[in-house]
């Protein structure tokens, strides 16, 4: 439990960068603390006024739009940044040089949370594991706040802290850059594969940012890590938490078997069979192992955990079955925005995959897909800004075609599909070239697949 001096007091001059979901919650919390609040937003002034007029009127904050200026921001004692703010931009560097702290919601919350905190990070699986832990804890009778990078800002907890018994947060690398002294009671690192290299510069620097999760933990805290991921197992020097790993070897605290998890608790072994659940696959077993380690440490019983695992359902856009059309199965994995996620998704299928991939490049190395694509993909359909990069990396190991839209991509897939095939949208890229979010991209894929199914039913009808 983290208890230190609060950062924001009555009269503190606080600047909030960006009035998105996180920024709005930051304004709400800072005003609740009695702070003087100003907002700096990058949207053009006219658009900002149209979209935010009611919020600006209700809060009466001072604001600027059309970009972030040093003159406006340096009047603050403290600048609250959202995860999307690049801390290395010139104005952010100038603020640091002026001695003005730049902090994210994790750093603010570190001084105020008096209940146990679970924080989940990693390249892939964060949302699933965060949601799963939240549901398992709720099943044991706890009042659980589930938020962070998963959608509900941690500031929302800070506005109503007495309503919850425990906090579970998904934490991104962007959030960890501005996490200050944040130290969860249970920190979970699921995996590290290349992602956001356009922002972090290298895999090594990205891994260093992930390790920030453990930097301020104390003796008695727990670090749950992937024992088979070299970058996860290499915790920073001085880390004081007890390490509990998950993997396939006897040295792991949670051992993954072919159809379940064996958990070592004192001198006994607890078995969690998962073959008949949505988690009974290679990715689901890894996610379950991490979640079980966390909630068992927080007092959940084996019976409570098993009931929760059996009841769990996956979120949309993560290897989500959409429909079967003419003997071909269509899966939506739009949330797979890096190569590691695509490799994990392909592992769920034995072969005969028609893969739709592409979008906005994030600096990933698409050659990392070569082995998995060569082994399991029969046809690759590339879309978006990164189509050329994917073609350069993979055209010599798989039949490849380019599509100009999601409708065209699904049409190509349907034309190429044979009975028993799998069509998988698993992009390995961000969505922002053609879509507003990975959810928008996944929904467009589902819409086109359901159109196909409707056409097929009419043709046979």
C-alpha distance (Angstrom), angle and dihedral (degrees) to the residues before:
residue distance angle dihedral
X1 . . .
X2 3.78 . .
X3 3.79 118.3 .
X4 3.80 121.3 164.1
X5 3.78 136.4 128.2
X6 3.80 114.7 -55.0
X7 3.80 117.7 -112.3
X8 3.79 97.8 -145.2
X9 3.82 122.8 59.2
X10 3.80 135.9 164.3
X11 3.79 106.9 -65.0
X12 3.83 96.2 18.5
X13 3.81 109.6 142.0
X14 3.80 105.4 -129.3
X15 3.81 127.5 -175.3
X16 3.80 118.5 -161.3
X17 3.82 117.4 -156.8
X18 3.79 112.1 -145.3
X19 3.79 127.6 2.7
X20 3.79 99.4 -127.0
X21 3.80 125.4 120.8
X22 3.81 92.7 -64.5
X23 3.81 93.7 41.8
X24 3.80 94.2 51.1
X25 3.80 90.6 50.7
X26 3.82 90.0 47.5
X27 3.82 90.9 53.4
X28 3.80 90.9 48.6
X29 3.80 92.7 50.6
X30 3.82 95.9 43.1
X31 3.80 91.4 50.3
X32 3.82 89.6 48.4
X33 3.83 86.9 56.2
X34 3.80 90.3 53.4
X35 3.79 95.7 -108.6
X36 3.80 126.2 153.2
X37 3.82 101.7 -116.3
X38 3.78 132.1 -157.3
X39 3.81 127.5 176.5
X40 3.80 129.7 -146.8
X41 3.82 116.3 -166.1
X42 3.81 131.5 -179.7
X43 3.82 95.8 -145.4
X44 3.82 117.6 106.9
X45 3.79 109.2 -90.2
X46 3.80 96.6 -114.3
X47 3.80 93.4 49.8
X48 3.81 91.2 44.4
X49 3.80 91.1 53.7
X50 3.79 93.5 47.5
X51 3.81 93.4 48.6
X52 3.82 99.3 38.6
X53 3.81 105.9 29.7
X54 3.81 95.5 112.1
X55 3.82 92.6 47.2
X56 3.82 92.1 47.6
X57 3.80 91.1 48.9
X58 3.82 92.7 48.1
X59 3.80 95.1 47.7
X60 3.83 100.6 32.6
X61 3.81 91.5 -147.6
X62 3.79 123.4 165.1
X63 3.81 109.5 -112.9
X64 3.77 148.8 -178.5
X65 3.81 127.2 -165.8
X66 3.79 137.5 -171.7
X67 3.80 93.3 57.8
X68 3.80 143.1 -23.9
X69 3.81 117.8 -76.1
X70 3.78 128.5 -164.9
X71 3.81 91.3 -139.1
X72 3.82 91.5 59.7
X73 3.80 98.6 39.3
X74 3.79 99.6 43.1
X75 3.81 89.6 67.6
X76 3.82 87.9 73.0
X77 3.80 127.4 89.5
X78 3.80 90.4 -148.9
X79 3.82 133.8 19.2
X80 3.81 118.7 -149.8
X81 3.81 111.1 -152.9
X82 3.80 128.1 -163.8
X83 3.83 120.6 -136.6
X84 3.82 91.5 -101.0
X85 3.82 93.9 61.8
X86 3.80 113.6 103.6
X87 3.80 104.5 -133.2
X88 3.81 90.6 -158.6
X89 3.80 95.9 60.4
X90 3.84 114.2 119.0
X91 3.81 95.6 -107.0
X92 3.82 91.9 48.7
X93 3.81 90.4 50.9
X94 3.80 90.3 48.5
X95 3.80 90.6 52.2
X96 3.81 91.3 50.9
X97 3.80 90.2 48.6
X98 3.81 88.0 52.4
X99 3.82 88.5 55.9
X100 3.80 96.2 -112.0
X101 3.84 111.8 142.9
X102 3.82 117.1 -122.0
X103 3.79 109.0 -155.7
X104 3.78 138.3 169.0
X105 3.78 129.6 -146.4
X106 3.82 92.7 -87.4
X107 3.80 91.7 58.6
X108 3.81 91.3 47.9
X109 3.80 92.7 47.6
X110 3.81 93.5 47.8
X111 3.76 90.1 79.3
X112 3.75 97.4 49.0
X113 3.81 116.3 38.1
X114 3.79 112.3 106.8
X115 3.81 98.4 173.5
X116 3.83 127.9 71.0
X117 3.80 114.9 -72.5
X118 3.81 127.4 -150.8
X119 3.81 116.0 -169.3
X120 3.81 123.1 -170.6
X121 3.80 124.5 -162.0
X122 3.79 138.0 157.7
X123 3.78 136.0 114.6
X124 3.80 96.7 -88.2
X125 3.80 135.6 20.7
X126 3.82 97.8 28.5
X127 3.78 96.6 125.4
X128 3.80 94.4 44.8
X129 3.81 93.5 48.9
X130 3.81 93.9 43.5
X131 3.81 90.8 50.6
X132 3.80 92.3 44.5
X133 3.81 93.3 50.5
X134 3.79 90.2 48.1
X135 3.81 91.9 52.1
X136 3.81 93.4 45.5
X137 3.81 91.3 51.5
X138 3.80 91.9 45.8
X139 3.80 88.1 51.3
X140 3.79 88.7 57.6
X141 3.79 91.0 56.6
X142 3.82 100.3 -97.5
X143 3.80 124.7 140.1
X144 3.80 98.9 -126.0
X145 3.80 130.9 -165.8
X146 3.82 108.6 -154.0
X147 3.80 114.6 -171.5
X148 3.77 148.5 97.9
X149 3.79 116.0 107.4
X150 3.82 89.6 -1.8
X151 3.82 90.2 78.8
X152 3.82 112.8 -82.8
X153 3.83 111.4 84.8
X154 3.78 117.9 -126.2
X155 3.80 87.4 -124.3
X156 3.81 86.2 74.5
X157 3.81 88.8 62.9
X158 3.80 90.7 48.1
X159 3.80 89.4 56.2
X160 3.85 91.3 55.5
X161 3.82 107.8 21.5
X162 3.80 97.4 152.3
X163 3.80 92.3 62.6
X164 3.81 94.7 71.7
X165 3.81 139.5 62.5
X166 3.81 96.7 -164.0
X167 3.81 140.2 13.4
X168 3.82 124.5 -137.7
X169 3.79 116.3 -175.0
X170 3.76 135.4 180.0
X171 3.80 108.3 -139.3
X172 3.81 125.9 -160.3
X173 3.79 128.0 -157.9
X174 3.81 88.4 -110.3
X175 3.81 90.2 57.0
X176 3.80 92.1 47.4
X177 3.81 90.8 56.9
X178 3.81 88.4 68.4
X179 3.82 99.2 29.8
X180 3.80 98.0 115.4
X181 3.81 110.8 -171.9
X182 3.81 95.3 -16.3
X183 3.82 108.7 151.0
X184 3.82 121.5 175.3
X185 3.78 122.3 -151.6
X186 3.81 86.4 -131.2
X187 3.80 117.3 25.5
X188 3.81 118.4 -172.2
X189 3.82 125.8 -162.1
X190 3.80 109.8 -174.6
X191 3.80 103.5 -179.3
X192 3.80 143.2 -38.7
X193 3.79 120.8 -133.6
X194 3.83 128.4 149.8
X195 3.81 113.1 -64.0
X196 3.81 137.2 139.4
X197 3.80 90.2 12.6
X198 3.79 87.7 148.3
X199 3.83 86.5 69.1
X200 3.82 102.8 30.7
X201 3.81 98.1 39.3
X202 3.81 99.8 -139.5
X203 3.79 142.1 20.9
X204 3.80 89.9 -109.8
X205 3.81 92.9 55.3
X206 3.80 90.6 45.3
X207 3.83 89.2 53.3
X208 3.81 90.9 48.9
X209 3.80 90.2 55.0
X210 3.82 90.8 50.8
X211 3.81 89.4 53.2
X212 3.79 89.5 61.3
X213 3.82 84.7 84.4
X214 3.82 90.4 73.1
X215 3.81 101.1 34.3
X216 3.82 97.0 94.9
X217 3.79 101.3 32.6
X218 3.78 116.4 123.9
X219 3.82 134.5 -145.1
X220 3.80 106.8 -70.9
X221 3.81 92.8 37.5
X222 3.82 119.0 108.5
X223 3.81 130.7 -129.6
X224 3.81 113.2 -160.8
X225 3.82 109.2 -163.3
X226 3.78 140.5 170.8
X227 3.80 102.3 -102.8
X228 3.81 92.1 -160.0
X229 3.80 97.1 53.4
X230 3.79 109.8 85.9
X231 3.79 93.0 -155.5
X232 3.82 91.8 51.3
X233 3.78 95.9 46.5
X234 3.81 92.5 52.8
X235 3.80 97.4 83.0
X236 3.81 118.3 -175.0
X237 3.77 120.1 -89.9
X238 3.76 111.9 -94.4
X239 3.80 94.6 29.7
X240 3.81 105.9 149.4
X241 3.81 104.4 -171.9
X242 3.79 124.3 108.5
X243 3.80 107.7 -102.4
X244 3.81 118.1 -134.9
X245 3.79 113.8 179.8
X246 3.78 133.8 -163.7
X247 3.80 125.5 -150.4
X248 3.77 144.6 102.4
X249 3.82 100.6 -68.3
X250 3.79 133.2 87.5
X251 3.79 91.3 -115.6
X252 3.82 90.4 66.7
X253 3.81 120.1 94.9
X254 3.81 89.6 -138.4
X255 3.79 112.4 37.3
X256 3.80 117.9 -157.5
X257 3.80 113.6 -142.2
X258 3.80 128.1 -175.3
X259 3.80 92.2 -85.5
X260 3.79 109.4 11.9
X261 3.80 151.7 -0.4
X262 3.81 129.5 -79.9
X263 3.79 111.4 -157.6
X264 3.78 122.6 -162.6
X265 3.80 110.2 -139.7
X266 3.80 112.1 176.8
X267 3.82 104.1 -57.0
X268 3.80 96.2 -19.9
X269 3.80 135.3 80.7
X270 3.80 120.0 -137.1
X271 3.79 117.6 -157.6
X272 3.80 123.2 -147.8
X273 3.85 109.9 -172.0
X274 3.83 110.9 -157.7
X275 3.81 104.7 169.7
X276 3.81 93.1 112.2
X277 3.82 96.4 45.9
X278 3.82 134.4 81.3
X279 3.82 86.2 -106.6
X280 3.81 94.4 60.6
X281 3.82 96.6 107.1
X282 3.80 133.8 82.5
X283 3.80 95.4 -89.0
X284 3.80 94.0 40.3
X285 3.80 92.0 50.4
X286 3.82 92.1 53.4
X287 3.80 91.4 48.0
X288 3.81 91.2 47.0
X289 3.80 92.9 50.3
X290 3.80 91.7 55.3
X291 3.80 92.9 45.6
X292 3.81 94.0 47.7
X293 3.81 91.6 51.5
X294 3.80 90.1 52.2
X295 3.80 100.4 46.4
X296 3.80 95.0 40.0
X297 3.81 87.6 56.9
X298 3.80 88.8 51.7
X299 3.81 94.7 55.3
X300 3.80 105.5 -92.2
X301 3.80 112.9 145.7
X302 3.78 124.4 -126.9
X303 3.80 90.1 -110.9
X304 3.81 93.2 52.1
X305 3.81 91.3 47.7
X306 3.80 94.3 48.4
X307 3.80 92.1 49.6
X308 3.81 90.2 51.0
X309 3.80 93.9 47.9
X310 3.79 91.2 51.7
X311 3.82 92.4 49.3
X312 3.82 96.4 45.1
X313 3.81 120.6 116.7
X314 3.82 125.3 -167.4
X315 3.80 121.9 -113.3
X316 3.81 119.6 -110.2
X317 3.82 121.0 -85.8
X318 3.81 95.1 31.3
X319 3.84 109.4 105.6
X320 3.81 85.7 -44.1
X321 3.80 115.8 176.4
X322 3.81 108.2 -128.5
X323 3.82 107.6 174.7
X324 3.78 146.7 -46.8
X325 3.80 114.4 -115.7
X326 3.82 121.5 -177.7
X327 3.81 90.7 -18.1
X328 3.82 93.8 -50.9
X329 3.84 118.6 117.4
X330 3.83 118.3 -142.4
X331 3.82 121.8 -153.9
X332 3.80 128.6 -171.8
X333 3.82 113.5 -145.8
X334 3.79 97.2 157.6
X335 3.82 91.2 143.6
X336 3.83 89.0 68.9
X337 3.80 96.6 100.5
X338 3.82 98.6 159.2
X339 3.80 138.8 44.6
X340 3.81 94.2 -102.8
X341 3.80 91.3 59.0
X342 3.81 92.0 48.7
X343 3.82 91.9 50.1
X344 3.82 89.3 50.7
X345 3.81 91.2 49.1
X346 3.81 94.2 48.8
X347 3.80 88.3 51.8
X348 3.81 87.7 67.8
X349 3.81 92.2 64.9
X350 3.80 128.0 61.3
X351 3.80 94.6 -144.3
X352 3.81 144.6 -72.3
X353 3.82 90.6 95.9
X354 3.79 122.9 160.8
X355 3.80 101.6 -156.8
X356 3.80 125.0 -157.3
X357 3.82 110.2 -161.8
X358 3.78 140.5 158.9
X359 3.78 142.7 80.3
X360 3.78 134.5 132.6
X361 3.80 112.7 -7.7
X362 3.84 117.9 -121.2
X363 3.80 97.2 -173.0
X364 3.81 95.8 -87.3
X365 3.81 122.5 152.0
X366 3.80 105.1 -118.8
X367 3.80 91.2 -168.1
X368 3.80 85.3 78.3
X369 3.82 85.9 74.5
X370 3.80 95.1 58.5
X371 3.80 99.0 93.9
X372 3.82 95.4 45.4
X373 3.79 93.8 43.0
X374 3.80 93.0 47.9
X375 3.81 90.6 49.9
X376 3.82 100.9 44.1
X377 3.82 113.0 12.8
X378 3.80 121.2 86.1
X379 3.80 96.5 176.6
X380 3.82 130.9 18.0
X381 3.80 119.9 -157.1
X382 3.82 113.0 -168.0
X383 3.81 125.8 -159.6
X384 3.79 138.5 174.5
X385 3.79 135.4 20.6
X386 3.81 94.6 -36.6
X387 3.82 95.4 53.6
X388 3.79 91.9 106.2
X389 3.80 93.4 48.3
X390 3.80 91.5 50.4
X391 3.80 90.7 47.8
X392 3.82 91.3 50.6
X393 3.81 90.7 51.5
X394 3.81 100.3 41.4
X395 3.82 113.4 18.9
X396 3.80 92.7 99.6
X397 3.83 94.2 55.3
X398 3.82 102.5 42.8
X399 3.81 141.5 25.8
X400 3.80 105.1 -96.5
X401 3.80 137.7 -166.7
X402 3.80 132.1 175.7
X403 3.82 123.4 -130.4
X404 3.79 127.1 -164.1
X405 3.79 97.7 -150.9
X406 3.79 141.8 12.7
X407 3.81 89.7 -103.1
X408 3.79 90.6 54.3
X409 3.81 91.7 45.9
X410 3.81 92.9 52.5
X411 3.80 89.4 45.5
X412 3.80 91.4 53.6
X413 3.81 89.9 47.6
X414 3.79 92.7 50.7
X415 3.81 91.2 49.1
X416 3.81 91.7 50.5
X417 3.82 96.7 40.7
X418 3.78 122.6 108.4
X419 3.79 128.5 -170.3
X420 3.80 108.8 -73.0
X421 3.81 94.7 24.5
X422 3.81 124.9 127.1
X423 3.81 122.5 -138.8
X424 3.80 107.9 -156.1
X425 3.80 127.1 -172.6
X426 3.81 101.8 -155.8
X427 3.80 106.4 146.2
X428 3.86 107.1 -174.3
X429 3.82 85.9 -151.5
X430 3.78 143.3 76.9
X431 3.79 117.6 -89.9
X432 3.79 102.0 -134.1
X433 3.80 98.6 102.0
X434 3.83 95.2 67.2
X435 3.82 104.5 5.9
X436 3.80 140.6 40.6
X437 3.82 94.4 -123.5
X438 3.80 142.6 -13.7
X439 3.81 86.4 -93.7
X440 3.81 91.5 56.6
X441 3.80 89.7 48.4
X442 3.81 92.2 49.5
X443 3.79 92.4 46.9
X444 3.81 91.5 51.5
X445 3.81 89.3 51.4
X446 3.81 90.7 49.8
X447 3.80 91.3 47.7
X448 3.82 91.8 53.9
X449 3.82 92.3 46.0
X450 3.81 92.0 50.2
X451 3.80 89.1 48.8
X452 3.81 87.3 54.6
X453 3.79 90.8 50.8
X454 3.80 91.2 49.4
X455 3.80 91.5 50.3
X456 3.81 91.1 48.1
X457 3.81 92.1 50.3
X458 3.82 91.2 49.7
X459 3.80 91.0 49.5
X460 3.82 91.5 54.2
X461 3.77 94.8 34.2
